[in-house]
Every structure is written in C-alpha cells, then in structure tokens.
Amino acid sequence: MISKIINMAERLKNKEDLKLEALFRSEPVADDGFSAKIVSRVRRQMWIRRLSLPTALVIGGLIAVEPLMQLAGLVSKVVGIVPQGLVSSIDLPLGALLQAPTIILGIMLLGGMMMIGRILED
C-alpha cells in the first residue's frame, strides 16, 4: 500500500521544487581537477596531523634519553645511601608486577586508552 500523503506531496510542487529538481538533474560543473586537488590536500593534511604527534614523541624521547640516564644514576646513588635495614623492612610486590596477566592487563589498558583518544579526536 502506498501512502496518499506521500503521493500528494510529490504532486504538489512549487516553482522552487521544480528548479531544484532541474538543477539536480543537470550535469556537474566542470572544475578542471579542482575537487581532486582539494581532496588530495585534505588527505595530506590528515596524514600530517596523524604523524606529527608520534614523530614529536620520538624526537622528545631521543632528547630525554640523556637526562633519564642521569636520573637513573642519581637514583642508584640514593638507593646506595639508604640503610639496608630500612630497605629490607619494606615489602614491595615486584615479583607480581612482572607476571604475564599483569602485563597483558597493562597492554589492554594502553590499547583502550589509545582507542578512547581516537574517539575523542574525531
């Protein structure tokens, strides 16, 4: 069954509706490659935007390697100064942190955070 309302709406067309239909039926305007140029430029900008953050992280990491090495040396000196009795009284669960389920959970959390970042970016 066809609705009578839709049929009536299709029959009642004013001048503007007829002009719009004629415009949509006409051939597209020749743009001499303008649209393709714009699309390629937008895609290039998207790739630049996608690659700029990882590139900046790598460059920043390379710059931060030397200060991190100095910090690691400083931490080892500070740990050497702390008395052994104090260190042995603190029970740290370091063995549990390096087990497979903990590592897998960490990787899943990292992946989830990356997906949330992508969703928020769009």
N, C-alpha and C positions, 0 to 999 in steps of 0.2 A: 504494500500500500504506500502511495506517495502522499506526503502531506500537502494539503491545499495551501497552507501558509507559505511554504517554500515556493510553490508554483506561482502564487500571486506575487510574491516578492520578485521573482525572476521576470515576470511580465511587466511590472511597474518600474520602468527605468526612466530616469530623467536625463537631461542633456549631459550632465556631468558623468553619469554612469556610462553613457554611450561613448563619450570622449575617452574615458579611462579604458574601456574595452578596446577601442581603436588603437590607443597608444600601446597597450599590452600585446596586441596582435601584430604590431609593426615590427620591422626588422631592427635589430640592435644597432646602435650608433657605432660607426667605425671609430676606433680610438687609436689606431696605429701602434698597438702594443703598449699603450699607457697602463691598462689594467694589469697586464703581465708584469710590467716594471714595478708597479706599486706592490703587487703580491710578493714578488721576489724581495723587495726592500723590507717589507714587513716580516717575512720569514727570516731574513738575515738578522734583523734586529732581535727577533725572538731567540735565535741561536746565540747571539752575542750576550743577551741577558741571561740565558741559561748557563753559559760557560763562564761568565765573569765571576760569580761567587766561588765556584770550585778553584778557579785559577788564583783568585785572591787568597783563598785558604792555603793553597800550596805555597805561594810566594811568602805569605806570612809565616807559615810553618818553617820554611827554609831560613827566614830571618831569625826566627825564635829558637833555632837549634842551639846556637852558642850560649845564650842566656840560660836555657834549660840545662845544658851540661854544667854550667857554673852552679846553678841551683842544686843539681844532684850532688855535686862535690861538696857544697856547703851543708847539705842535709846529712851526708855521710860523716862530716866532721862533727856536727852537732850530736848525732847519734853516738859517736865515739866518746863524747864528753859525758853523756848521761850515765849514771852509775848502773852497773849490771843488776843490782838488787831491784831497782825500780823497773827495769825493763822486764825482768822475769816475773814480776808480780802482775803485769798487765797481760791478760789472756786475749789475744786477737785471733779471730776465726779466719786466718789467711788460707788455711787448707780448704775450707768450704767455699771460698770465693773462686778457686781455680777448678772447680768441678764442672763437668760438661753441662748439666742442667742450668747452672747459673750463667754460664757463657751463652748458651742458647737463648735464655730469657733476656739477657742483655742485648743480643743481636736482634731479637724480636722487638724489644722496646725501641731500639735505634731505628729499625725499619718503620715501625709505627709512627715515630716522631717525624721521620722523613716524609711519610705519606701525608700526615697532617699538615706539614709545611707546604707540600704541593697543593693540597686542597685549599688552604688559606691563601696561597699565592694567586690562585685562579679567582 
